[in-house]
Structures are given as C-alpha cells and as structure tokens.
Amino acid sequence: MTPCYPCMLFCLLLRYLPMSLCLFFFFFVVSGVNVTSQTQVVRGTVGKEALLSVSYSSSSSDKPVIKWQLKRDKEKPITVVQSIGTEIIGNLRPEYRNRILVFENGSLMLHNLQLSDEGLYEVEISITDDSFTGEHYIELTVDVPVTKPYIQMMASSVLEYSEHFNFHCSHDNGTKPIYSWLKGGKVLTNESRLLLSHDQKVLTITRVLMSDDDIYTCTVENPISSMKSIPVRLTVYRRSSLYIILSTGGIFLLITLVTVCACWKPSKYELLLLLFLTLSPSLPPSLVSFDIALEVYLFAVDVVPKPTTLGRRSPMPLYVLSEDVSDVFFFPQKFHFPTMKNIKRLCDVVIKHSSCLC
C-alpha cells in the first residue's frame, strides 16, 4: 500500500502549527478537485440531444483527466468516455461513436439519444498535481413523447341506474404514460361510484345517475410531454317511474304478487313478464338489453277492459298489448321491439335462471 505523503504532512502540521494554518493547508493544497452541477436530473427525448452539465474548480492549471461512466442497477458500470481536457483518449464503444462531445469544464453532450442511454451518470475529474479526485452524479431519463389519447366508451348514452358503465383511455405512442380523467373540467379521483383502474386507463361508473350526464376528458403525460383527448359527452336518460317502482323489489313484489294472484288469474307468461321486469337487475348480463326492450314495450300497452260473455268486466288480463307501437312511441335508443314469440322465449330463459317462480 502506497503511503499518503500529503496526509502525513498534514498530520505533522496539525501537531506543530496553529489550527487555522492547518485548515488553510488542507483546503487549498490537499483538497484537490471540486465538481458541482446546477441540476441532478436531465430529461431527454429520443432522437434529440442532452447536456450533462458540470463544472469543477482546482488549484492546478493543468488539463483535467475526465471520465464519464453509466451505472444501472445490477449491472457493471459502462465507461462512456475518457478524455484529457476535451481530447478523447482510447476507443469509444460502438454505441457512442459520433455521438459524444466533452467540454473543457467536464460537461458531456450526448447526441441522437436512445432509450438505452437512460441511467445514472458519474463523472470523475482528476488532475495529476492534486491528491483527490472530484466526482458528481447526474441522472438522465430518455422518453418518447406521448401522442394524443382517445376515449372508447360502451355507448354515447345510457339509462339511469345502469351498472358498470366503462370509459377506456388509450394512446398509440409514448413511454412511461400516466393517465388521469376530467369530468366537467374537474379532476376525478376514486369515489364510491366512480372508480379508476390500477393504471387509471379505465374509468368505471358502478351505478349511473343523472348527475353523470357530463363531458369527460382523458389526459396522458410523461416526463417530457402531456396531451388531452377530445372531450366526449355521456348522455343519461331518466328511467321510467314504472321501472323505479318495480326495481324497489322486496316487499312491493310480495304485495303485488299476493294482490294479483288473489284478484286475477294471469297466464303463465303474463306473470313471468311482471317478474322479469322486477328481477331484471339480478339477471345475467346477457339479458340486460331485453330489460330495456320490455320496459318500453310495456309503456306502449293499451289499457283495455276485456269483457266476458256475460257483459261484465273480467278480472282476467288487465292489459292488451298493441300490435304496432313503433309509430306512437319514441325512445332515445335504437332497439328491436320484441314480439310475443320473443317474450315467451325470454320468459323461458327467466324460468331457467330464477328459482323463486311458482
């Protein structure tokens, strides 16, 4: 091991000279090179250039020996460049040829940035007359700018009280994207009804209310860029009062069935139609679209008493379905009005999925 003569000299001075003189000797003779920088992180863009700016101070006027290394986790440091002053010595690695420039103050310029250039850079500056080498670290990030995002939604309109309505935010290019959502110009966070996925790409309304009728925007950003999507509007249509009443379920369903069965002998399919409308929120998702169709179909029903052969009103069917309802009823969403054949088919499905029918 080579003895440190300057240190030995400092110890002798510390013993025989006043403390002030020893400190002066240490800082201005022994301390060596001091390297500083105005920034700790540099944000770079693929294909452009990045300047890792440093400066140094030394008591010597000799040219400095500069060495830049790239360090990554669990990898051996890579020597980027070595130079005496601005003159590069040795052979550069293939990936750095014609891309490296070293300045007199020790700064490093990287041209035509690649994603592989990202990492922690260490600079070491030493001068032969000085005893200590100065060093400093700068982190370089390299990214691709994000492109304009776009929103995909299940539909532009939805019925009130519908469940699990989703918005999807996507973008084509860009590294390290961070997503966020705006509703009516205000930033959205996770709430009881409005939920964001782990990566915040998907916004889910667990139960749609009239207050959700608004304009939605998706934002995507990374360390070097930020873009907003074209706003989309979600239109929420109010449910009919009949659906709200039937959806209350529970006691109302029990009272209704008891009353109906006591006063009226419905056919199998008339009773199942009523049950279908009441139970629809708990049926499999594949039947949800039928819920909308049946509700509207029921709205187009004509209330016509059906007389008996004795001229009295019969407690039998209370409603007679119209044959053609498409011309007299308007609904904001386009769908197929079910025929009686389809209703019977749906009722058969209800029987299959429900165990509470009698």
VOROTI-793913 format. One line per 3 residues: number of its first residue (from 1); their letters; for each residue x, y, z of C-alpha. Coordinates in steps of 0.2 Angstrom, whole numbers, plus 5000, padded with zeros to 4 digits. Example, Ala and Ser with C-alpha at 12.3 -4.5 7.8 and 13.67 -1.06 7.14 Angstrom:
REM residues 2
1> as> 5062/4978/5039  5068/4995/5036
This chain:
REM residues 358
1> mtp> 5000/5000/5000  5007/5017/4995  5008/5029/5009
4> cyp> 4999/5046/5008  5013/5058/5010  5001/5074/5009
7> cml> 4991/5066/5023  5007/5063/5033  5012/5080/5031
10> fcl> 4995/5087/5036  4997/5077/5052  5014/5084/5056
13> llr> 5007/5101/5053  4992/5098/5064  5005/5094/5078
16> ylp> 5016/5109/5077  5006/5123/5068  4991/5133/5073
19> msl> 4974/5125/5068  4970/5140/5056  4986/5137/5046
22> clf> 4982/5118/5045  4964/5121/5039  4971/5133/5026
25> fff> 4984/5120/5020  4970/5106/5019  4958/5115/5009
28> fvv> 4969/5124/4997  4983/5112/4995  4977/5095/4999
31> sgv> 4958/5095/4994  4960/5093/4976  4946/5094/4963
34> nvt> 4928/5100/4967  4915/5096/4955  4897/5104/4955
37> sqt> 4882/5104/4945  4866/5115/4944  4854/5100/4941
40> qvv> 4853/5082/4947  4841/5076/4933  4841/5079/4915
43> rgt> 4825/5075/4904  4830/5069/4887  4819/5065/4871
46> vgk> 4823/5051/4859  4832/5057/4844  4837/5073/4852
49> eal> 4852/5079/4862  4855/5080/4881  4869/5090/4890
52> lsv> 4875/5084/4907  4882/5100/4913  4895/5101/4927
55> sys> 4909/5112/4932  4925/5110/4943  4937/5120/4952
58> sss> 4955/5116/4956  4971/5125/4962  4980/5117/4947
61> sdk> 4981/5125/4930  4984/5108/4921  4972/5099/4910
64> pvi> 4960/5088/4919  4958/5070/4916  4939/5067/4914
67> kwq> 4930/5050/4915  4911/5048/4912  4903/5031/4917
70> lkr> 4885/5025/4915  4878/5015/4930  4862/5004/4930
73> dke> 4855/4993/4944  4863/4976/4945  4874/4980/4930
76> kpi> 4893/4983/4929  4897/5002/4926  4900/5006/4907
79> tvv> 4913/5018/4903  4906/5031/4891  4921/5042/4888
82> qsi> 4938/5047/4894  4947/5062/4890  4961/5074/4894
85> gte> 4953/5091/4893  4942/5090/4878  4953/5077/4869
88> iig> 4945/5060/4869  4958/5046/4873  4955/5027/4869
91> nlr> 4942/5019/4858  4924/5023/4861  4911/5009/4862
94> pey> 4901/5007/4846  4885/5014/4853  4894/5030/4857
97> rnr> 4904/5034/4841  4900/5050/4833  4888/5055/4847
100> ilv> 4900/5061/4861  4907/5078/4865  4916/5083/4880
103> fen> 4918/5101/4886  4933/5110/4895  4923/5111/4911
106> gsl> 4920/5092/4911  4902/5093/4904  4896/5079/4892
109> mlh> 4885/5081/4877  4875/5066/4870  4868/5067/4853
112> nlq> 4854/5057/4845  4848/5050/4861  4842/5032/4863
115> lsd> 4831/5024/4876  4847/5014/4881  4856/5030/4886
118> egl> 4845/5031/4901  4853/5029/4918  4864/5037/4932
121> yev> 4880/5045/4925  4895/5048/4936  4909/5060/4931
124> eis> 4926/5059/4939  4939/5073/4936  4957/5072/4942
127> itd> 4972/5082/4940  4990/5075/4942  4996/5088/4954
130> dsf> 4980/5086/4965  4978/5072/4978  4960/5070/4977
133> tge> 4948/5066/4963  4932/5076/4962  4916/5066/4957
136> hyi> 4897/5070/4954  4881/5061/4948  4868/5066/4936
139> elt> 4853/5055/4931  4847/5055/4913  4830/5050/4908
142> vdv> 4825/5047/4890  4807/5046/4884  4796/5046/4868
145> pvt> 4783/5060/4868  4765/5054/4871  4753/5055/4856
148> kpy> 4735/5062/4858  4724/5050/4868  4707/5044/4863
151> iqm> 4692/5038/4873  4682/5022/4869  4665/5021/4878
154> mas> 4652/5007/4878  4639/5020/4871  4636/5038/4870
157> svl> 4620/5037/4880  4614/5026/4894  4599/5024/4905
160> eys> 4599/5030/4923  4603/5016/4936  4613/5006/4923
163> ehf> 4628/4997/4931  4646/4996/4927  4647/5009/4913
166> nfh> 4666/5010/4907  4677/5023/4898  4694/5017/4891
169> csh> 4708/5029/4888  4722/5024/4875  4736/5031/4866
172> dng> 4747/5025/4852  4765/5031/4857  4774/5037/4872
175> tkp> 4784/5030/4886  4780/5030/4905  4762/5036/4902
178> iys> 4752/5042/4917  4733/5044/4915  4721/5055/4923
181> wlk> 4702/5059/4920  4692/5075/4920  4673/5077/4922
184> ggk> 4666/5094/4918  4684/5101/4918  4687/5094/4936
187> vlt> 4700/5081/4940  4692/5064/4945  4698/5053/4959
190> nes> 4692/5036/4966  4675/5038/4973  4661/5026/4979
193> rll> 4653/5026/4962  4667/5032/4950  4681/5020/4951
196> lsh> 4698/5021/4942  4708/5005/4937  4726/5002/4944
199> dqk> 4734/5011/4929  4720/5023/4928  4716/5019/4910
202> vlt> 4699/5013/4914  4685/5024/4922  4670/5014/4928
205> itr> 4653/5021/4934  4647/5007/4945  4629/5014/4945
208> vlm> 4624/5028/4933  4615/5043/4940  4608/5058/4931
211> sdd> 4622/5068/4938  4634/5058/4927  4627/5067/4912
214> diy> 4643/5077/4908  4658/5079/4897  4673/5068/4901
217> tct> 4691/5070/4896  4707/5059/4897  4724/5066/4900
220> ven> 4740/5056/4897  4758/5063/4901  4776/5058/4904
223> pis> 4791/5067/4910  4793/5077/4893  4775/5079/4886
226> smk> 4757/5080/4890  4741/5078/4879  4722/5078/4881
229> sip> 4709/5068/4872  4695/5075/4863  4681/5078/4876
232> vrl> 4666/5065/4875  4649/5068/4881  4639/5055/4891
235> tvy> 4620/5057/4890  4610/5049/4904  4591/5046/4901
238> rrs> 4580/5045/4915  4571/5029/4919  4553/5027/4919
241> sly> 4543/5028/4936  4537/5011/4932  4555/5004/4932
244> iil> 4559/5013/4948  4544/5006/4957  4547/4988/4951
247> stg> 4565/4990/4955  4562/4993/4973  4558/4974/4974
250> gif> 4556/4965/4991  4540/4970/5000  4532/4978/4985
253> lli> 4535/4962/4974  4527/4952/4988  4512/4963/4990
256> tlv> 4510/4964/4971  4510/4946/4968  4498/4942/4983
259> tvc> 4486/4955/4977  4487/4950/4958  4485/4931/4962
262> acw> 4470/4935/4974  4461/4946/4961  4467/4940/4945
265> kps> 4471/4923/4936  4486/4928/4925  4493/4917/4912
268> kye> 4510/4910/4914  4518/4922/4903  4509/4937/4910
271> lll> 4515/4933/4927  4533/4930/4921  4533/4946/4911
274> llf> 4530/4955/4928  4543/4945/4937  4556/4948/4923
277> ltl> 4554/4967/4924  4556/4966/4943  4570/4953/4944
280> sps> 4580/4960/4929  4593/4969/4939  4599/4952/4946
283> lpp> 4598/4943/4929  4613/4938/4919  4621/4952/4909
286> slv> 4616/4944/4893  4598/4948/4897  4601/4967/4901
289> sfd> 4596/4973/4883  4580/4964/4885  4576/4973/4901
292> ial> 4576/4990/4891  4565/4982/4876  4552/4975/4888
295> evy> 4551/4991/4898  4547/5001/4883  4535/4988/4876
298> lfa> 4526/4989/4892  4524/5008/4890  4516/5006/4874
301> vdv> 4502/4995/4881  4484/5000/4879  4473/4998/4894
304> vpk> 4458/4990/4888  4445/4981/4899  4441/4964/4892
307> ptt> 4423/4960/4894  4416/4942/4897  4402/4934/4888
310> lgr> 4390/4940/4901  4394/4958/4898  4404/4961/4914
313> rsp> 4422/4966/4917  4433/4951/4919  4447/4950/4932
316> mpl> 4457/4941/4919  4471/4951/4909  4471/4969/4913
319> yvl> 4481/4974/4898  4480/4971/4880  4496/4973/4870
322> sed> 4496/4984/4855  4501/4976/4839  4511/4991/4832
325> vsd> 4519/5003/4844  4534/5009/4834  4524/5024/4827
328> vff> 4517/5030/4843  4531/5029/4855  4548/5037/4854
331> fpq> 4563/5031/4864  4581/5039/4863  4590/5022/4860
334> kfh> 4588/5011/4844  4582/4994/4848  4571/4980/4842
337> fpt> 4553/4979/4849  4550/4961/4855  4536/4951/4848
340> mkn> 4525/4940/4859  4535/4925/4852  4551/4933/4859
343> ikr> 4543/4937/4875  4538/4919/4878  4556/4914/4874
346> lcd> 4563/4927/4886  4551/4920/4899  4558/4903/4897
349> vvi> 4575/4910/4900  4569/4918/4916  4562/4902/4922
352> khs> 4579/4894/4919  4588/4907/4929  4576/4910/4943
355> scl> 4571/4898/4956  4558/4909/4965  4544/4907/4952
358> c> 4528/4897/4956
